[in-house]
Every structure is written in structure tokens, then in C-alpha cells.
Amino acid sequence: MSFQQKTVFITGASRGIGKAIALKLAADGANIVIAAKSVEEDPRLGGTIHSAAAEVEAAGGKALAVQVDIRDEGQIAAAVAKAVEHFGGIDILINNASAIQLTNTEQTNAKKFDLMHDINVRGTFLMAQHCIPHLKKGNNPHILTLSPPINLAPQWLGPHVAYTISKYNMSMLALGWAAELEQYRIASNALWPATTIATAAVKNLLGGEALVNMSRTPDIVADAVHYILSQPSSSYTGFTLIDEEVLQSAGVQDFDKYAVNPGGKLRKDLFLE
């Protein structure tokens, strides 16, 4: 399926997985709405909405850079309106923006708890709420949320329950929308990487260079997203998907090409056995 002239709204698209998805779809001619907070580069993270937009244009797509904090409903509404005015509609929403804090209950203050739930849960919900009227008119419309399968094993609930429930809530939203929006042929799925992904968050917050070297590049997620969004929205819906399994079903056999350290040991991502 061609993405030519299809409009894709991606939250958190200034860097990492979000940007990789944007570039993959841009190469197929998609219109990309780069929605994120970063307008000045943080040396630890890299990238802004404007640098990502330039890369999207160079890759063959059309870009609209929109500064938006998805904790603010007014900014969400304005960003969606701007996207529709600029491109004429929205065909795909990718809920990629997320906050992480891997601390236990005593070590998670109210500010951090609220940040994760305001971005991961409330922000994701409001993004969909404001995009749905436009997705109803879209071409093969999809909502794709970057969140994990729901695994209630104590090893995932115990160490960082605040973060865990915020990510599981994102997955429940994705499954809820699949049922709610089926009548409009709007697909809704969740996607999660099989291994850790080499992003700034992994390097700065989770395990430094050692974990980066046990990770895959964001390209594996981008390739999985491309496949998912190419499927018919009327039937490919209601799944919590894993990137590696998606690509296996698409016929991909060589996964070493995605490894930061080809042939090296890989680290399973959170929430996976």
C-alpha cells in the first residue's frame, strides 16, 4: 500500500523511534506531522522538530513541524487543526510520545507520577480524541500506540508500578479504540519492541553505552510500523504486537541487520518474558 499523500501525525517525532518512523514513511511519500516539544536541541538527546522536518523532506516526504506539549489539550487541538489545515486531513495517528521513570513507589514523587500519566495516558487519550473526527474521513485510517502487551507478572509490576501501569493503560486504550472505532473501519493497535532500542532514553536513563550495544536500532520498529499501517484498517486491528513478530510475518529473516552490535547479545525489552 502506498503512503503517497497520506498524512501521518506522530507525537514525539523529533528523535529516536518517532523520527525513524517518520523517515520510513516519508520515503514512501507520506505527509508527516512532527509533533513534539523540542525547538532547541538538548545535547544529551539530539534533534528538534525542525531538524526532523528537514530530514523528512530530504527523505522524500512533506513535513509540518508543530511544537506541542501533549499535556496541554489546547496545544493538542491547535496542532491537529494546523495539520488538517496544512494537509487537508489526518489518515494515521502514531502515539509515540512517552515519559519513563523506573522507580518504586517510595521513590516516585507526585510530580514524576503525574508526568508519566499526563503524557502516557491522558495525552495519548486526548490525541486520539482530537484526531478521530478526521480519521473517520481518512484513507485506510490507523491509530498505532507504542506500548507493550499487558503482562501482570510481579517482576514488571513490583519494581516500577507507576511507569508500568501508565504503559499498560496505553495498551488498554489501544484495545478499547479497536472495539469503539471498528464501525468506522479505523484500526487501533499497540506495538512494542522485542529488544531494547538504541535511543537517547536507553543511553541516558536505562543502561548507558553497555545497553545500547545490546540493542537494536529504531529502524526495526519503523519497518514494523510500515507493515502494520499497510494492512487493511477494517481487519488488522485490536492487537498488541511485537516488532520482531510483525516482521517475521512479513517474511523478514535477517534481524542481525538491525543490531547495533551484529552477532552480539541482545537485551529483551521491558514487559517481555
N, C-alpha and C positions, 0 to 999 in steps of 0.2 A: 504494500500500500504506500502511495506517495504522500509525503508531508508537504508537498508544494502548496504554498499559500495557506496552510493550516496554521492557526495561531495557538501557541503553547505558552501558558502563564506558569512560570517556575519561581517559587519562593526560594530564597537563599541561593540564588544562581550566580553570585559574583565570584565564587571559588569552589574548589573541591568537586563533590559529586554533582551538585547542581549545575556547575559550569560545564562539566563533562557531558551531561545530558543535553544541555543547550547546544553545544558544538556538534554533537552527534546528529541531532535533529536539524540543525542549521545546514549541515552538509547535504541534507535531502530537501532543502529549500523552505524550511519552516520559518514562520514569523515567531520570534522569541521575545517574550516579555520578561526582562531580567528584573525581578523584584527583590530588593534586599536593602539593608541599611547603609552599606559601605559606600561612601563617596570619597573618602580619603583612605589611602592604603595603610593598613597596620602591618609593619614589617614581620610580625610573628605569623600573620595569616595570609597576607598577599591578596591582591585583587580588589577591584571596586566594580560597581555596576557599569561604570564607563569603560574600564579596560575589558570587562567581559563582553560588553556590547561590541567593541571594536573587533574582538576575536570572532564573535558570531558573524559579523558582516564579512570578515575575511574568509570564514568557512563556507560562505555561500547563502546564508540566511539574512533575514531582515531583523533588526534589533530595536527594541524600545527599552531604554534603561529608566526604571522608576524607583526612586527612593521610597521605601515603605517599611515601617515597623509593624509587623502583623499583630502586635499587642494593641494597636490603636485602630478601632473599627473605622473611624473617619478616614484614616490613611488607606485602609483596605478598599473602602468604597471609592475613594478618589483614584486609586491605582487601577481598579477594574474599569471604571468609567473611562480613564485615559486610554487603556488598552483597547477598549471597544471603539472609542472614537478614532484611534490611530489605525487599527487593523480591520475594523468592521465587525468584530465578534471575537469569541473565545471558543476553541474546539477542545482544548485539553488543559486541565489543571494538574500541576505536579506539586504536591505538598512536601517540599524538601527541607524547609527551614526547621531547625530544631535546636534545643538547648540541652546540655548534658551536665550532670553533677553526680558523680558516683560516690556518694557519701551515705552513711547510715542515718537513722532518724535523729539521733542526738547531734550529729554534725551538720545537718541540713537546716540552715536557718530559714525563717519565713520568706525572706527576700529571694533566696535561691529556689525554694519550693514554688513560690508564685511565678518566678521567671519561667521555670520549666512548664508549668501548667498554662500560663498565659500564652506562651509560644506554641508548645507542642499540642495542646488540646484546644484551648479557646481560639487561638489564632488559626489553626487548621480548620476548625468548625466554621469560623466566620469567613475564611477564604472560600470554602465551598458554598456557603450560604449566598455570598455575593456573586459567585460565578455561575451557579445553577441556572438562573434565568437565561443566561447566554449559552450555556452548554446545551440547553433544550433545543436551541436552534443550530447547534454545531454539526459539523461533519464527522461522523463516527466518534462521538464525544466520549472522553475518558476522564476520570479522576484517578490519579495514582498517588498513593501516600507512602512515604518512606518510613516504614515501621515494621516490627517483627511479628512472626507468629506468636500467638499467646501461649506462653509456657509457664504454668503455675508451679514449677519445681522450686523448692525452697532456696536453691542456690542462686536464683535470679530475683526472688522477692526479698530475701534476707539482707543482702549486703547494701542495697541501694533502692529501697522500696519506692521512694518518691520519684526517682527517674523511671523505674520500671513501670509503675502504674501510668505515668504520663505517656510512655510509648505504647503500652497496651491499649490505652484509651484511643490513641490514634488509629490503631488497627480495628478497634470496635467501631469507630466512626466509619472507616472504610467499608467494613462489612455491613453496617447499617445503611449506608448510602446505596450499596448494591441492591438491597431489598427495596429501599424507598424509591430509587430512581429507575428501577427496571422498566416501569411503564413508559418511561421516556427514552428508553434504549441508551441510557447513559451508563457506561461501565464504571465500576469502582473496585479497585484492588489495592492491596498493600504489597510492598516489595522490600526485601531485606537482603543484605549481602551474606554469603556463606562464610566469608572470612572478613577479617578487619580490612579496611580500605585505607590506603596511604593518603590521608588528608591532614590538614593542619591540626584538627582536633585530636586525631590519633597521636600525632607527634607531640603536641603541647600538653595534652591532658591525660593521655592514657598510658603511653609507654615509651615515648621518645623514639630515637632512631632504631633501637632494637626491635620495637614492634612494627615500625614502618617496614623494616626489612623482612618481616614475616607476613606482610600484607600484599594485597593485590592493588592494582591501580584503579582509579574511578572508571576507567574505560569499560570494565566488566559490567558495572551497573548501568552505564549508558547503553551498552549493547542490549542488555536485557530489557531496558525501558523501551528501546526502539522496537523490539519484537512484540512486547506487550501492547504497545499503542498501535501496532499494525493489525492486531486482531479485531474481529468484529465486536463492536461495543454491545450488540444485542445478546451476545452469548458468552464472551470472555469476561466474566465479572464475578465478584464475590469470593476472590481467592486471597490468601496470604501466601505470597510467592517468595522463592529464594532465587537469587540471580543465577547461580550455577545450574539449578534445576531447569529454569526457564530456557537457558541457552542449550542445555542438553536436549531438551525437547525440540529445539530449533535446529539440531544437528551439529552443534559445535562439539568438537572432540579435543581440541588443543586449548587447554586452560593455562598452560605454562606461560603463554604469551602475555597473560595478564599479571603475572607475578613481578613484584619489584625485584625479587631475587630468584630468577628462574631456577627451578630444581631444588630450591630451599624449602625449609619447613614453613608451613602456613599456620596462622592462628585463627581458630574458629571465632566468629563474631559473638557478641553477647546474645543471650537468649536461645542459643542453639546447643543441642546436646553433642 
